[in-house]
Amino acid sequence: MKLDSNNHSVFLLYYHLVLVVKYRRNVFDDDMSDYAKDMFIRLS
């Protein structure tokens, strides 16, 4: 667990992403899901 810090505080931040689509059907297949996970990890 890596804690971030600055001069006055120490913190640990988590993100929870919820994607809501208009019609309930399979929008993301396995390839698209894996790509999105890799991009989110790389951006964080």
C-alpha distance matrix in Angstrom:
0.0 3.8 6.5 9.9 12.9 16.7 19.7 19.6 16.3 12.5 10.9 8.4 10.7 11.3 14.7 17.1 20.1 23.4 26.4 29.7 32.8 36.4 37.6 35.8 35.9 33.7 32.8 30.0 30.7 28.3 28.7 28.1 25.0 23.4 24.4 22.9 19.5 19.6 20.7 18.1 15.3 17.3 17.9 14.4
3.8 0.0 3.8 6.5 9.7 13.4 16.6 17.0 13.9 10.3 9.1 7.3 9.7 11.3 14.6 17.6 20.4 24.0 26.8 30.2 33.3 36.8 38.4 36.8 37.0 34.8 33.5 30.7 31.7 29.4 29.3 28.4 25.7 24.1 24.5 22.9 19.8 19.5 20.0 17.5 14.7 16.0 16.2 12.8
6.5 3.8 0.0 3.8 6.5 10.2 13.3 13.3 10.2 6.5 5.7 5.2 8.4 11.1 14.6 17.9 20.8 24.3 27.3 30.6 33.8 37.2 39.1 37.7 38.3 36.3 34.9 32.4 33.7 31.7 31.7 30.5 27.7 26.5 26.7 24.7 21.9 21.8 21.8 19.0 16.8 18.0 17.4 13.8
9.9 6.5 3.8 0.0 3.8 7.1 10.6 11.2 8.5 5.7 5.3 6.1 8.4 11.6 14.6 18.2 20.7 24.3 27.1 30.4 33.5 36.9 39.0 38.0 38.6 36.7 35.0 32.5 34.1 32.4 32.1 30.5 28.1 27.0 26.6 24.5 22.2 21.9 21.2 18.5 16.7 17.3 16.1 12.8
12.9 9.7 6.5 3.8 0.0 3.8 6.9 7.7 5.7 4.2 6.1 8.7 11.0 14.7 17.5 21.1 23.7 27.2 30.0 33.1 36.3 39.5 41.8 41.0 41.7 40.0 38.2 35.9 37.6 36.0 35.7 34.0 31.6 30.6 30.1 27.9 25.7 25.4 24.5 21.8 20.2 20.5 19.1 15.9
16.7 13.4 10.2 7.1 3.8 0.0 3.8 5.7 5.6 6.6 8.9 11.8 13.6 17.3 19.7 23.4 25.6 29.1 31.7 34.7 37.8 40.9 43.4 42.9 43.8 42.2 40.1 38.0 39.9 38.5 37.9 36.0 33.9 33.0 32.2 29.9 28.1 27.6 26.3 23.8 22.5 22.4 20.5 17.8
19.7 16.6 13.3 10.6 6.9 3.8 0.0 3.8 6.2 8.5 11.5 14.9 16.9 20.6 23.1 26.7 29.0 32.3 35.0 37.9 41.1 44.0 46.7 46.2 47.2 45.8 43.7 41.6 43.6 42.3 41.7 39.8 37.7 36.8 36.0 33.6 31.9 31.4 30.1 27.5 26.3 26.2 24.2 21.6
19.6 17.0 13.3 11.2 7.7 5.7 3.8 0.0 3.8 7.3 10.2 14.0 15.9 19.7 22.2 25.6 28.1 31.3 34.2 36.8 40.2 43.0 45.7 45.1 46.4 45.2 43.3 41.4 43.6 42.4 42.1 40.1 37.8 37.2 36.6 34.0 32.2 32.2 30.9 28.0 27.0 27.3 25.2 22.3
16.3 13.9 10.2 8.5 5.7 5.6 6.2 3.8 0.0 3.8 6.5 10.3 12.5 16.3 19.0 22.3 25.1 28.2 31.3 34.0 37.4 40.3 42.8 42.1 43.4 42.1 40.3 38.5 40.5 39.2 39.2 37.2 34.7 34.2 33.8 31.2 29.2 29.4 28.3 25.3 24.2 24.9 23.0 19.8
12.5 10.3 6.5 5.7 4.2 6.6 8.5 7.3 3.8 0.0 3.8 7.2 10.1 13.8 16.9 20.3 23.2 26.5 29.6 32.5 36.0 39.1 41.3 40.3 41.4 39.9 38.3 36.2 38.1 36.5 36.6 34.8 32.2 31.5 31.4 28.9 26.6 26.8 26.1 23.0 21.6 22.6 21.1 17.6
10.9 9.1 5.7 5.3 6.1 8.9 11.5 10.2 6.5 3.8 0.0 3.8 6.4 10.0 13.2 16.5 19.5 22.8 25.9 28.8 32.3 35.4 37.6 36.6 37.6 36.2 34.7 32.7 34.6 33.1 33.3 31.5 28.8 28.3 28.3 25.7 23.3 23.9 23.2 19.9 18.8 20.1 18.6 15.0
8.4 7.3 5.2 6.1 8.7 11.8 14.9 14.0 10.3 7.2 3.8 0.0 3.8 6.8 10.4 13.5 16.7 20.0 23.2 26.3 29.7 32.9 34.9 33.6 34.5 33.0 31.6 29.4 31.2 29.6 29.9 28.3 25.4 24.8 25.1 22.6 20.0 20.7 20.4 17.0 15.7 17.6 16.3 12.6
10.7 9.7 8.4 8.4 11.0 13.6 16.9 15.9 12.5 10.1 6.4 3.8 0.0 3.8 6.8 10.2 13.2 16.5 19.6 22.7 26.1 29.3 31.4 30.3 31.2 29.8 28.3 26.3 28.3 27.0 27.4 25.4 22.6 22.5 22.5 19.7 17.5 18.6 17.9 14.3 13.7 15.7 14.0 10.4
11.3 11.3 11.1 11.6 14.7 17.3 20.6 19.7 16.3 13.8 10.0 6.8 3.8 0.0 3.8 6.8 10.0 13.3 16.5 19.6 23.0 26.3 28.1 26.8 27.7 26.2 24.9 22.9 24.8 23.6 24.3 22.3 19.3 19.4 19.8 16.9 14.6 16.2 15.9 12.1 11.8 14.5 13.2 9.8
14.7 14.6 14.6 14.6 17.5 19.7 23.1 22.2 19.0 16.9 13.2 10.4 6.8 3.8 0.0 3.8 6.3 9.8 12.9 16.0 19.3 22.7 24.6 23.5 24.5 23.1 21.5 19.8 22.1 21.3 21.9 19.6 16.8 17.4 17.6 14.3 12.6 14.7 13.9 10.1 10.9 13.7 11.9 9.4
17.1 17.6 17.9 18.2 21.1 23.4 26.7 25.6 22.3 20.3 16.5 13.5 10.2 6.8 3.8 0.0 3.8 6.6 10.0 13.0 16.4 19.7 21.4 20.1 21.2 20.1 18.9 17.4 19.8 19.4 20.5 18.2 15.1 16.4 17.1 13.6 12.2 15.1 14.6 11.0 12.5 15.5 14.1 12.2
20.1 20.4 20.8 20.7 23.7 25.6 29.0 28.1 25.1 23.2 19.5 16.7 13.2 10.0 6.3 3.8 0.0 3.8 6.5 9.8 13.0 16.5 18.3 17.3 18.3 17.2 15.6 14.4 17.2 17.3 18.2 15.4 12.8 14.7 15.0 11.3 10.8 14.0 13.0 9.9 12.3 15.1 13.5 12.5
23.4 24.0 24.3 24.3 27.2 29.1 32.3 31.3 28.2 26.5 22.8 20.0 16.5 13.3 9.8 6.6 3.8 0.0 3.8 6.4 9.9 13.2 14.9 13.9 15.3 14.8 13.5 13.1 16.2 17.0 18.4 15.5 13.1 15.8 16.3 12.7 12.9 16.3 15.5 12.9 15.6 18.3 16.8 16.2
26.4 26.8 27.3 27.1 30.0 31.7 35.0 34.2 31.3 29.6 25.9 23.2 19.6 16.5 12.9 10.0 6.5 3.8 0.0 3.8 6.5 10.1 11.9 11.3 12.5 12.1 10.3 10.5 14.0 15.5 16.7 13.5 11.8 15.0 15.1 11.7 13.0 16.3 15.2 13.4 16.6 18.8 17.4 17.7
29.7 30.2 30.6 30.4 33.1 34.7 37.9 36.8 34.0 32.5 28.8 26.3 22.7 19.6 16.0 13.0 9.8 6.4 3.8 0.0 3.8 6.8 8.9 8.8 10.9 11.7 10.3 11.7 15.3 17.4 18.9 15.8 14.5 18.0 18.2 15.1 16.5 19.9 18.8 17.2 20.4 22.6 21.1 21.3
32.8 33.3 33.8 33.5 36.3 37.8 41.1 40.2 37.4 36.0 32.3 29.7 26.1 23.0 19.3 16.4 13.0 9.9 6.5 3.8 0.0 3.8 5.6 6.6 8.4 9.7 8.1 10.6 14.1 16.9 18.2 15.2 14.7 18.4 18.4 15.8 17.9 21.0 19.9 18.9 22.3 24.2 22.9 23.7
36.4 36.8 37.2 36.9 39.5 40.9 44.0 43.0 40.3 39.1 35.4 32.9 29.3 26.3 22.7 19.7 16.5 13.2 10.1 6.8 3.8 0.0 3.8 6.6 9.0 11.4 10.3 13.4 16.7 19.9 21.2 18.2 18.1 21.9 21.8 19.3 21.6 24.6 23.4 22.6 26.0 27.7 26.3 27.2
37.6 38.4 39.1 39.0 41.8 43.4 46.7 45.7 42.8 41.3 37.6 34.9 31.4 28.1 24.6 21.4 18.3 14.9 11.9 8.9 5.6 3.8 0.0 3.8 5.9 9.1 9.0 12.6 15.3 18.6 20.3 17.8 17.8 21.6 22.0 20.0 22.2 25.3 24.6 23.9 27.1 29.1 28.1 29.0
35.8 36.8 37.7 38.0 41.0 42.9 46.2 45.1 42.1 40.3 36.6 33.6 30.3 26.8 23.5 20.1 17.3 13.9 11.3 8.8 6.6 6.6 3.8 0.0 3.8 7.0 8.3 11.3 13.6 16.6 18.9 16.9 16.3 20.0 21.0 19.1 20.8 24.1 23.9 23.1 26.0 28.3 27.7 28.3
35.9 37.0 38.3 38.6 41.7 43.8 47.2 46.4 43.4 41.4 37.6 34.5 31.2 27.7 24.5 21.2 18.3 15.3 12.5 10.9 8.4 9.0 5.9 3.8 0.0 3.8 5.9 9.0 10.7 13.9 16.2 14.5 14.4 18.0 19.1 17.9 19.7 22.7 22.9 22.6 25.3 27.5 27.3 28.2
33.7 34.8 36.3 36.7 40.0 42.2 45.8 45.2 42.1 39.9 36.2 33.0 29.8 26.2 23.1 20.1 17.2 14.8 12.1 11.7 9.7 11.4 9.1 7.0 3.8 0.0 3.8 5.8 6.9 10.1 12.4 11.1 11.0 14.5 15.8 15.0 16.7 19.6 20.0 20.1 22.6 24.7 24.9 25.9
32.8 33.5 34.9 35.0 38.2 40.1 43.7 43.3 40.3 38.3 34.7 31.6 28.3 24.9 21.5 18.9 15.6 13.5 10.3 10.3 8.1 10.3 9.0 8.3 5.9 3.8 0.0 3.8 6.5 10.0 11.3 9.0 9.6 13.2 13.6 12.6 14.9 17.6 17.5 17.8 20.6 22.3 22.3 23.6
30.0 30.7 32.4 32.5 35.9 38.0 41.6 41.4 38.5 36.2 32.7 29.4 26.3 22.9 19.8 17.4 14.4 13.1 10.5 11.7 10.6 13.4 12.6 11.3 9.0 5.8 3.8 0.0 3.8 6.6 7.8 5.6 5.9 9.5 10.1 9.4 11.6 14.2 14.5 15.0 17.5 19.2 19.6 21.0
30.7 31.7 33.7 34.1 37.6 39.9 43.6 43.6 40.5 38.1 34.6 31.2 28.3 24.8 22.1 19.8 17.2 16.2 14.0 15.3 14.1 16.7 15.3 13.6 10.7 6.9 6.5 3.8 0.0 3.8 5.6 5.4 6.1 8.7 10.1 10.7 12.3 14.4 15.5 16.5 18.4 20.1 21.2 22.6
28.3 29.4 31.7 32.4 36.0 38.5 42.3 42.4 39.2 36.5 33.1 29.6 27.0 23.6 21.3 19.4 17.3 17.0 15.5 17.4 16.9 19.9 18.6 16.6 13.9 10.1 10.0 6.6 3.8 0.0 3.8 5.5 5.0 6.1 8.6 9.9 10.5 12.3 14.3 15.4 16.5 18.3 20.0 21.2
28.7 29.3 31.7 32.1 35.7 37.9 41.7 42.1 39.2 36.6 33.3 29.9 27.4 24.3 21.9 20.5 18.2 18.4 16.7 18.9 18.2 21.2 20.3 18.9 16.2 12.4 11.3 7.8 5.6 3.8 0.0 3.8 5.4 5.3 6.2 8.7 10.0 10.8 12.4 14.4 15.6 16.6 18.4 20.2
28.1 28.4 30.5 30.5 34.0 36.0 39.8 40.1 37.2 34.8 31.5 28.3 25.4 22.3 19.6 18.2 15.4 15.5 13.5 15.8 15.2 18.2 17.8 16.9 14.5 11.1 9.0 5.6 5.4 5.5 3.8 0.0 3.8 5.5 5.1 6.1 8.6 9.9 10.5 12.3 14.3 15.3 16.4 18.3
25.0 25.7 27.7 28.1 31.6 33.9 37.7 37.8 34.7 32.2 28.8 25.4 22.6 19.3 16.8 15.1 12.8 13.1 11.8 14.5 14.7 18.1 17.8 16.3 14.4 11.0 9.6 5.9 6.1 5.0 5.4 3.8 0.0 3.8 5.4 5.2 6.2 8.7 9.9 10.6 12.3 14.2 15.4 16.6
23.4 24.1 26.5 27.0 30.6 33.0 36.8 37.2 34.2 31.5 28.3 24.8 22.5 19.4 17.4 16.4 14.7 15.8 15.0 18.0 18.4 21.9 21.6 20.0 18.0 14.5 13.2 9.5 8.7 6.1 5.3 5.5 3.8 0.0 3.8 5.5 5.1 6.2 8.7 10.0 10.7 12.3 14.3 15.5
24.4 24.5 26.7 26.6 30.1 32.2 36.0 36.6 33.8 31.4 28.3 25.1 22.5 19.8 17.6 17.1 15.0 16.3 15.1 18.2 18.4 21.8 22.0 21.0 19.1 15.8 13.6 10.1 10.1 8.6 6.2 5.1 5.4 3.8 0.0 3.8 5.5 5.2 6.2 8.7 10.0 10.6 12.3 14.4
22.9 22.9 24.7 24.5 27.9 29.9 33.6 34.0 31.2 28.9 25.7 22.6 19.7 16.9 14.3 13.6 11.3 12.7 11.7 15.1 15.8 19.3 20.0 19.1 17.9 15.0 12.6 9.4 10.7 9.9 8.7 6.1 5.2 5.5 3.8 0.0 3.8 5.4 5.1 6.1 8.6 9.8 10.5 12.2
19.5 19.8 21.9 22.2 25.7 28.1 31.9 32.2 29.2 26.6 23.3 20.0 17.5 14.6 12.6 12.2 10.8 12.9 13.0 16.5 17.9 21.6 22.2 20.8 19.7 16.7 14.9 11.6 12.3 10.5 10.0 8.6 6.2 5.1 5.5 3.8 0.0 3.8 5.5 5.2 6.2 8.6 9.9 10.7
19.6 19.5 21.8 21.9 25.4 27.6 31.4 32.2 29.4 26.8 23.9 20.7 18.6 16.2 14.7 15.1 14.0 16.3 16.3 19.9 21.0 24.6 25.3 24.1 22.7 19.6 17.6 14.2 14.4 12.3 10.8 9.9 8.7 6.2 5.2 5.4 3.8 0.0 3.8 5.5 5.2 6.1 8.6 10.1
20.7 20.0 21.8 21.2 24.5 26.3 30.1 30.9 28.3 26.1 23.2 20.4 17.9 15.9 13.9 14.6 13.0 15.5 15.2 18.8 19.9 23.4 24.6 23.9 22.9 20.0 17.5 14.5 15.5 14.3 12.4 10.5 9.9 8.7 6.2 5.1 5.5 3.8 0.0 3.8 5.4 5.1 6.1 8.6
18.1 17.5 19.0 18.5 21.8 23.8 27.5 28.0 25.3 23.0 19.9 17.0 14.3 12.1 10.1 11.0 9.9 12.9 13.4 17.2 18.9 22.6 23.9 23.1 22.6 20.1 17.8 15.0 16.5 15.4 14.4 12.3 10.6 10.0 8.7 6.1 5.2 5.5 3.8 0.0 3.8 5.5 5.1 6.1
15.3 14.7 16.8 16.7 20.2 22.5 26.3 27.0 24.2 21.6 18.8 15.7 13.7 11.8 10.9 12.5 12.3 15.6 16.6 20.4 22.3 26.0 27.1 26.0 25.3 22.6 20.6 17.5 18.4 16.5 15.6 14.3 12.3 10.7 10.0 8.6 6.2 5.2 5.4 3.8 0.0 3.8 5.5 5.3
17.3 16.0 18.0 17.3 20.5 22.4 26.2 27.3 24.9 22.6 20.1 17.6 15.7 14.5 13.7 15.5 15.1 18.3 18.8 22.6 24.2 27.7 29.1 28.3 27.5 24.7 22.3 19.2 20.1 18.3 16.6 15.3 14.2 12.3 10.6 9.8 8.6 6.1 5.1 5.5 3.8 0.0 3.8 5.6
17.9 16.2 17.4 16.1 19.1 20.5 24.2 25.2 23.0 21.1 18.6 16.3 14.0 13.2 11.9 14.1 13.5 16.8 17.4 21.1 22.9 26.3 28.1 27.7 27.3 24.9 22.3 19.6 21.2 20.0 18.4 16.4 15.4 14.3 12.3 10.5 9.9 8.6 6.1 5.1 5.5 3.8 0.0 3.8
14.4 12.8 13.8 12.8 15.9 17.8 21.6 22.3 19.8 17.6 15.0 12.6 10.4 9.8 9.4 12.2 12.5 16.2 17.7 21.3 23.7 27.2 29.0 28.3 28.2 25.9 23.6 21.0 22.6 21.2 20.2 18.3 16.6 15.5 14.4 12.2 10.7 10.1 8.6 6.1 5.3 5.6 3.8 0.0
